[in-house]
Amino acid sequence: MKRIHRVSAIIKILSDSPNKVFSLKQFCESFDAAKSSISEDLQAAKEVLEQLKLGIIETMPGAAGGVKFIPYISDEAIRELQSELCERLSDSSRILGGGFLYTSDLMFDSALVKRVATVFARKFQNCGADYVTTIETKGIPVASMTAYMLNLPLVVIRRETKVSEGSTVSINYFSGSYDRVQKMSIAKRAVTPKSKAIIIDDFMRAGGSLKGISEILSEFEIEVVGTGVVIAAVEPEIKKLESYCPLLYLGKVNETEKTINVFANESIF
C-alpha cells in the first residue's frame, strides 16, 4: 500500500473512533508496514489535520501508549455555529405559549448536533469524566454525540421509572420551566459510585433539572466535572447551579411584538 493510502486510512480509522487509543502495532499489522513507516504516516496525518483544523492526533509514548484522534472545532467555526443558531432561533414563528421556543427541529438535526457536540467535546476534553449524563428527551441527541466524541458511556436519567431499568434511585426536584415538583430516576447499574460525570442538556431556564441531575448523581458520590447546555435563559438571573457552559443565551421573548433576543456566549472558548 502506498504511503498516501496508508495516511488516508489512518485518518479514517482514528476519526471514526474519537478518543479511542490505538496501538502502533495494530496499524503495523493492518498495513503490513514497519513501525518507523507508521510513525511517519501518523506525523503526516497529524500535520494535515492540524493545518486544516479538523482535529488533533495525539501520541502517547511507552509500552502502554498509542495514538488517538481528538475532535476539534476552531474558534472561528464556533462563532459561525453560534451566528447560524442565533439567526435560526430568532425566527418569530418559533414562539410558543408561555415564552417557550420551538427547537425540536434543531435539537434533532444530526449534522447540527454533531457540530454542537464538538464544541462541548473540546470544552470538556480534559476534565477526566467517566460518563456523559442527560435527562430525557431533547437533550439526548447532543449528549449522545458528545459522549461519542469523548469515547464515554451515555447515561440517560428518566423522568419516570421503567421496568427494563431494574433497580433505580429516584428523587423529586423543582422544575423552574414547568413551575412544579417533578421526579427523575436513574438505574443503579448505569453508573459506578465515586466516579465523575459531565452533564449535557438542550435548554436551561432556572437550572432546576440540571441541579436535580447533580443531586441524583450525588447519591452515588459522583462528582460533576462539567455542565454544558445549548441554550440558557438569561432570566431568572439567579440559577440553581453555580457553574455551567451555554453555547447561546436566550433573552426576552416578546409574544406581542413577536421578537426573540438570542445571543452567543462569548466566553465559551
matplotlib code that plots the C-alpha trace (Angstrom):
import matplotlib.pyplot as plt

x = [0.0, 1.3, 2.0, -0.8, -3.2, -2.0, -2.3, -5.8, -6.8, -5.2, -7.2, -10.4, -9.9, -8.9, -11.6, -14.3, -13.4, -12.7, -10.6, -10.1, -6.4, -4.9, -1.5, 1.1, 1.2, -2.4, -1.5, 1.7, -0.3, -3.1, -0.9, 2.0, 4.4, 7.3, 6.8, 9.1, 6.9, 3.7, 5.3, 6.0, 2.4, 1.0, 3.1, 1.9, -1.8, -1.2, 0.2, -2.7, -5.4, -3.9, -3.2, -6.9, -8.1, -10.0, -8.8, -5.8, -3.8, -2.1, 0.5, 1.3, 4.8, 5.7, 4.7, 1.1, 1.0, -0.6, -2.4, -5.8, -7.9, -9.2, -12.2, -11.6, -13.5, -11.8, -12.9, -14.0, -16.1, -17.7, -18.6, -20.1, -22.2, -23.4, -24.3, -26.2, -28.1, -28.9, -30.3, -32.5, -33.7, -34.7, -37.5, -40.7, -42.6, -40.8, -42.6, -44.8, -47.2, -45.5, -42.4, -41.1, -39.4, -39.8, -36.4, -37.1, -36.0, -32.6, -32.1, -32.8, -30.8, -27.9, -25.5, -26.1, -26.0, -22.6, -21.1, -22.6, -21.3, -17.8, -17.9, -18.7, -16.1, -13.5, -14.6, -14.6, -11.8, -9.5, -12.0, -11.5, -15.1, -16.3, -19.8, -21.9, -25.3, -28.6, -32.3, -34.8, -35.8, -34.5, -31.0, -30.3, -29.0, -26.4, -25.5, -25.2, -22.9, -20.8, -20.4, -19.3, -16.8, -15.3, -15.5, -17.6, -20.8, -24.0, -26.3, -29.9, -31.8, -35.5, -38.5, -40.3, -39.0, -39.0, -39.3, -36.4, -34.1, -34.1, -33.4, -33.4, -32.8, -35.4, -35.6, -38.0, -36.8, -38.4, -38.6, -38.5, -39.6, -42.8, -43.1, -43.8, -42.2, -41.2, -39.5, -36.3, -34.8, -31.5, -30.8, -28.3, -26.5, -25.9, -23.1, -20.2, -20.0, -17.3, -16.8, -17.0, -19.7, -20.4, -24.0, -25.2, -28.7, -30.5, -32.1, -31.8, -34.1, -33.5, -31.4, -33.8, -33.4, -29.6, -29.5, -31.7, -29.3, -26.4, -28.3, -29.3, -25.6, -24.5, -26.5, -23.7, -21.0, -20.4, -18.7, -20.0, -16.9, -18.7, -22.1, -22.9, -26.2, -27.1, -29.3, -29.5, -32.2, -31.0, -33.9, -34.1, -30.7, -30.0, -29.7, -29.9, -26.4, -23.2, -21.2, -22.4, -21.4, -24.0, -23.5, -26.2, -28.2, -31.9, -33.0, -36.5, -39.2, -41.9, -45.1, -46.9, -44.2, -43.0, -39.4, -36.7, -33.5, -30.9, -27.1, -23.8, -21.9, -18.6, -16.7, -17.3, -13.7]
y = [0.0, 3.4, 5.9, 8.3, 5.4, 4.4, 8.1, 8.3, 5.0, 6.0, 9.3, 7.4, 4.8, 7.3, 9.8, 7.1, 6.3, 9.6, 9.4, 5.7, 4.6, 2.5, 0.9, 1.3, -2.5, -2.5, -0.3, -2.2, -5.5, -3.9, -2.4, -4.9, -2.0, -1.2, 0.8, 3.5, 3.8, 4.0, 6.7, 8.8, 8.2, 9.4, 12.5, 13.3, 12.7, 14.9, 17.8, 17.8, 17.7, 20.5, 22.6, 22.3, 22.5, 19.2, 17.5, 16.5, 13.3, 12.7, 10.0, 8.5, 7.1, 3.9, 0.2, 1.1, 4.1, 4.5, 7.1, 8.7, 11.3, 14.2, 16.1, 19.8, 22.8, 26.2, 29.4, 30.7, 27.7, 28.1, 31.7, 30.7, 28.0, 30.5, 33.0, 30.4, 29.2, 32.8, 33.6, 30.4, 30.8, 34.5, 33.4, 34.7, 31.6, 29.6, 31.4, 29.2, 29.9, 31.0, 32.4, 29.0, 28.4, 25.5, 23.9, 20.3, 20.7, 22.0, 19.5, 16.6, 17.8, 15.3, 17.4, 20.5, 18.4, 17.0, 20.5, 21.5, 18.3, 19.0, 22.3, 20.6, 17.8, 20.5, 22.2, 19.1, 17.1, 17.1, 17.1, 13.4, 12.4, 8.7, 9.4, 11.9, 12.3, 14.0, 13.8, 12.7, 13.8, 16.6, 16.7, 13.1, 13.7, 16.3, 14.4, 11.1, 12.8, 14.4, 11.0, 9.6, 12.4, 11.8, 8.0, 7.8, 6.0, 7.9, 7.8, 8.9, 9.9, 9.1, 11.2, 8.0, 4.6, 1.8, -1.9, -2.6, -0.4, -2.8, -1.2, 2.6, 5.6, 8.4, 11.9, 14.8, 18.2, 21.5, 22.4, 26.2, 25.8, 24.0, 25.6, 22.3, 19.4, 16.6, 13.2, 11.7, 8.3, 6.5, 2.8, 1.6, -0.4, 2.6, 4.2, 3.3, 5.1, 7.7, 8.4, 11.6, 12.9, 15.6, 16.9, 17.9, 19.3, 21.3, 24.1, 25.7, 28.2, 28.3, 25.2, 23.0, 19.9, 20.2, 20.7, 17.6, 15.6, 16.7, 15.7, 12.3, 11.6, 12.6, 9.7, 7.6, 10.1, 11.0, 14.3, 16.6, 18.0, 20.0, 21.1, 22.2, 23.5, 24.5, 27.4, 29.1, 31.7, 35.0, 35.1, 34.3, 35.8, 33.6, 29.9, 26.8, 25.8, 27.8, 26.5, 25.8, 26.5, 27.6, 27.9, 30.6, 32.9, 33.5, 36.9, 38.3, 36.6, 39.2, 37.3, 40.5, 42.0, 38.6, 39.3, 36.9, 38.1, 35.4, 35.9, 34.0, 33.1, 35.0, 33.3, 29.7, 29.4]
z = [0.0, -0.9, 1.8, 0.8, 1.0, 4.5, 5.7, 4.4, 6.0, 9.3, 9.4, 8.6, 11.3, 14.0, 13.3, 13.2, 16.8, 18.6, 21.8, 21.4, 21.8, 19.0, 19.3, 16.6, 16.4, 15.2, 12.3, 11.5, 11.3, 9.3, 6.7, 6.9, 7.4, 9.7, 12.9, 11.5, 8.4, 10.5, 12.7, 9.6, 8.4, 11.7, 11.6, 8.1, 9.2, 12.3, 10.2, 7.7, 10.3, 12.4, 9.3, 8.3, 11.9, 11.5, 14.7, 16.7, 16.6, 19.9, 20.5, 23.9, 24.4, 26.3, 26.2, 27.1, 24.8, 21.4, 19.3, 19.3, 17.5, 19.5, 17.8, 17.4, 16.3, 15.8, 17.4, 14.0, 13.4, 16.8, 16.1, 12.8, 14.5, 17.2, 14.5, 12.5, 15.6, 16.6, 13.2, 13.1, 16.7, 16.0, 13.7, 15.3, 14.2, 16.9, 19.7, 21.7, 24.6, 27.9, 26.2, 25.1, 21.7, 19.3, 19.0, 18.1, 14.5, 15.7, 18.5, 16.2, 13.3, 13.3, 11.3, 13.5, 16.7, 15.7, 15.4, 18.8, 20.4, 19.1, 20.9, 24.2, 23.5, 23.0, 26.2, 28.4, 26.7, 29.8, 32.7, 33.5, 33.2, 33.2, 31.9, 30.0, 31.5, 30.4, 31.2, 28.6, 25.9, 23.7, 25.3, 24.3, 20.7, 21.7, 24.9, 22.9, 20.2, 23.0, 24.6, 21.2, 20.7, 24.2, 23.9, 27.1, 28.1, 28.0, 31.0, 30.4, 33.5, 33.3, 34.2, 35.1, 36.2, 33.7, 34.5, 32.0, 34.1, 37.0, 40.5, 40.4, 42.6, 42.4, 43.7, 43.4, 42.1, 41.4, 37.7, 37.1, 33.5, 34.5, 37.9, 39.7, 41.5, 39.2, 39.5, 38.0, 38.3, 37.4, 37.1, 39.8, 37.2, 34.9, 37.0, 39.2, 42.6, 43.2, 39.5, 37.5, 35.1, 32.6, 32.3, 28.8, 28.1, 25.4, 27.4, 30.9, 32.5, 36.2, 36.4, 38.3, 36.1, 36.0, 39.8, 40.1, 37.9, 40.1, 43.2, 41.9, 40.9, 44.4, 45.7, 44.1, 45.2, 41.6, 41.0, 38.3, 36.5, 33.7, 32.6, 29.1, 27.7, 24.2, 25.3, 28.7, 29.5, 30.9, 33.4, 36.2, 36.8, 39.9, 38.8, 40.9, 40.0, 40.0, 37.1, 33.6, 30.0, 27.5, 23.8, 23.5, 25.8, 25.4, 26.5, 26.3, 24.2, 23.4, 22.4, 21.5, 19.2, 18.0, 18.9, 20.2, 21.8, 21.5, 21.5, 21.7, 24.8, 24.0, 26.9, 25.7, 24.5]

ax = plt.figure().add_subplot(projection="3d")
ax.plot(x, y, z, "-o")
ax.set_aspect("equal")
plt.show()
